[in-house]
Amino acid sequence: MNVRRRLISGTAVAAATALGLATLSACSSDSAAAANTDKFDVVASFYPMAFLAERIGGDHVHVTSLTEPGQEPHDLEISAKQTAALQESDAVLYLKNLQPSVDDAVAQSEVKTKIDAASLTTLEKHGNEVGGHAAEHDDHENEELAGLDPHIWLDPVRYSQVAEGVGKAFEKADPDHAADYRTNTAALVKDLGALNTEFVNGLADTKTKVFVTTHAAFGYLAERYGLTEESISGLDPESEPSAARVKELEKMAEADGVTTVFYETLVSDRTAKTIASDANLRTDVLDPIEGITEKSRGKDYFSVQQANLKALQTALGTK
């Protein structure tokens, strides 16, 4: 992994956790309190998993995210305290092959209920993903996932499939509250269906179908709605693109009527602004929703996705 990416050490995460600097939501708490509550204790690997756990679990669950708000999740290093809390929890919800330290901790833990979101839907390869972080951490155990795009949560349809699988897992693990989990899952699936409809209708008639991003995170979203994502630097949003790639993007932008270079909230916008300036394009945010911070255009998954839709409509030119 590129050493220039902003890593937060296990020590720093543990310190931030101990101080309680950030919580996911009212249902969440620091990782030291991840287990041994009077609720169904769920450890989630990062925001999209925690959001599912909270929406499906409702009042019956106590959810903790291993990734702090504002922390880039791909390079998470789990602290000893988080590992210990994971061991004592009732369930863990994670996305295999996205965060290697999480995969290792889950594999070594004795948590009874291990829910891998990647197993609840289908994964595909999307150009820039090949040779990215998934491939870097390939081993015999994860060989079948190497090079596959992990960003399934950005496609409301795939995210809905994951939600249904999580709901069933919660029902099995905590049967006393199965009826509520079933009801909550159905409500979430309905909301995701409505979001999908918003995207279908909102992107059906645009002047161009091509958009440029710094981070190759939107392959599933693009595929779902008939768009084409062109990434500046593949999976690492802070790596420097080659001169040839910049020239290629400038030609493509002119040919395809591209107006905007998108960057994300958790990393610097320097590369996006440099390329946009050279090609006379504007910049805007397209959020991969890997974490919610004060800079996010919305307070939860749905509001950020709706902001993403508006940004895409503006950039692509709705007719």
C-alpha positions, -999 to +999 in steps of 0.1 A: +000+000+000+013+035-008+032+048+022+019+083+014-016+073+024-026+086+057-024+057+081-036+059+117-017+036+139-033+011+162-020+032+191-036+063+178-069+046+172-068+031+207-061+065+221-089+082+202-112+054+212-103+057+249-109+094+248-143+089+230-134+115+204-160+102+179-189+079+179-208+065+150-242+074+163-264+071+193-262+033+191-225+033+190-198+036+215-160+033+218-145+000+210-136-006+247-173-010+253-180-031+222-189-062+242-206-074+274-236-050+271-271-062+277-278-059+240-267-079+209-231-067+206-221-062+170-186-050+158-187-035+123-156-030+102-164+004+089-194+028+083-214+010+056-214-021+077-222-003+109-251+015+092-266-018+082-262-032+117-279-002+133-308+000+108-315-037+110-308-042+147-326-011+160-329-009+198-317-045+202-281-040+191-251-022+204-229-014+174-193-004+173-172+006+143-136-004+141-129+025+118-131+059+133-151+087+115-126+105+092-102+076+090-095+061+056-107+025+060-086+007+035-054+010+057-070+004+091-046-012+116-066-027+145-054-020+180-049-047+207-079-032+226-101-034+195-090-070+189-099-079+225-133-063+223-139-081+190-133-114+208-160-107+234-187-095+210-217-115+198-212-108+161-189-092+136-200-076+103-172-069+078-164-069+041-137-094+034-106-083+014-112-046+020-093-043+053-066-069+057-061-063+095-099-069+100-097-101+080-069-113+101-086-104+134-118-120+124-101-152+112-083-155+146-113-146+167-138-170+183-168-148+176-197-171+170-214-151+143-191-138+115-210-121+087-190-114+055-209-089+034-189-100+003-205-134+005-241-119+005-240-105-031-219-108-063-186-091-068-170-081-101-138-067-115-139-031-126-108-021-146-089+000-121-096-024-093-074-051-108-040-049-092-054-027-065-054-033-027-074-065-030-047-080-053-019-066-031-032-087-002-039-118-022-031-151-005-044-187-010-073-181+014-085-150-004-074-160-039-110-160-052-115-124-042-083-110-055-088-081-079-126-079-073-142-045-066-153-043-029-173-011-032-207-029-033-224-005-009-224+022-035-249+002-056-282+004-037-293-030-053-263-049-041-264-031-007-300-043-004-289-079-010-263-075+017-290-060+040-312-091+035-283-114+043-274-095+075-310-095+086-312-133+083-279-137+102-292-115+130-324-135+132-305-167+135-280-153+161-305-135+182-338-154+177-356-136+206-357-105+184-361-122+150-394-106+142-381-071+148-350-078+127-372-091+099-394-059+100-364-036+101-347-054+072-378-051+051-381-014+058-344-008+049-348-029+017-378-008+007-358+025+013-329+012-008-354+003-035-367+038-035-331+052-037-324+029-066-355+043-084-343+079-077-310+071-094-326+053-123-349+082-130-324+109-122-297+096-145-318+082-174-314+112-197-280+130-194-258+148-220-229+125-212-225+092-195-188+096-185-175+109-152-140+113-138-130+104-102-098+103-083-108+070-066-120+040-085-148+034-061-179+038-083-177+009-107-209-008-094-228+025-094-217+033-129-226-002-141-260-001-125-270+032-141-254+029-175-225+052-168-187+050-173-163+059-146-128+070-155-104+070-126-073+093-124-052+071-102-070+038-096-076+029-060-051+051-043-066+086-043-034+102-032-011+087-058+002+108-086-012+099-121+013+095-150+016+123-176+002+099-202-029+093-180-034+130-175-032+136-213-055+107-220-081+121-195-079+155-211-086+141-245-114+119-232-130+149-213-131+169-245-145+141-266-171+129-241-183+163-228-169+158-193-173+189-172-162+178-137-134+160-119-147+144-087-127+140-055-137+126-021-140+139+014-114+118+032-084+128+011-068+158-005-084+174-035-050+186-049-047+161-078-083+166-089-079+204-089-046+203-107-060+181-135-092+201-136-073+233-140-052+220-168-082+207-187-105+237-179-129+215-158-145+221-125-142+200-094-169+186-071-173+159-044-185+124-051-185+106-018-176+069-016-193+069+019-165+051+036-172+072+067-194+101+078-176+134+089-185+170+093-174+174+056-199+149+044-228+162+024-253+144+045-256+128+079-261+091+068-259+068+039-291+079+022-286+116+024-250+113+011-262+091-018-288+117-027-261+143-026-240+121-049-270+118-073-274+156-075-236+160-081-237+134-109-268+151-125-250+184-125-218+170-139-234+148-165-260+174-176-295+163-171-317+172-201 
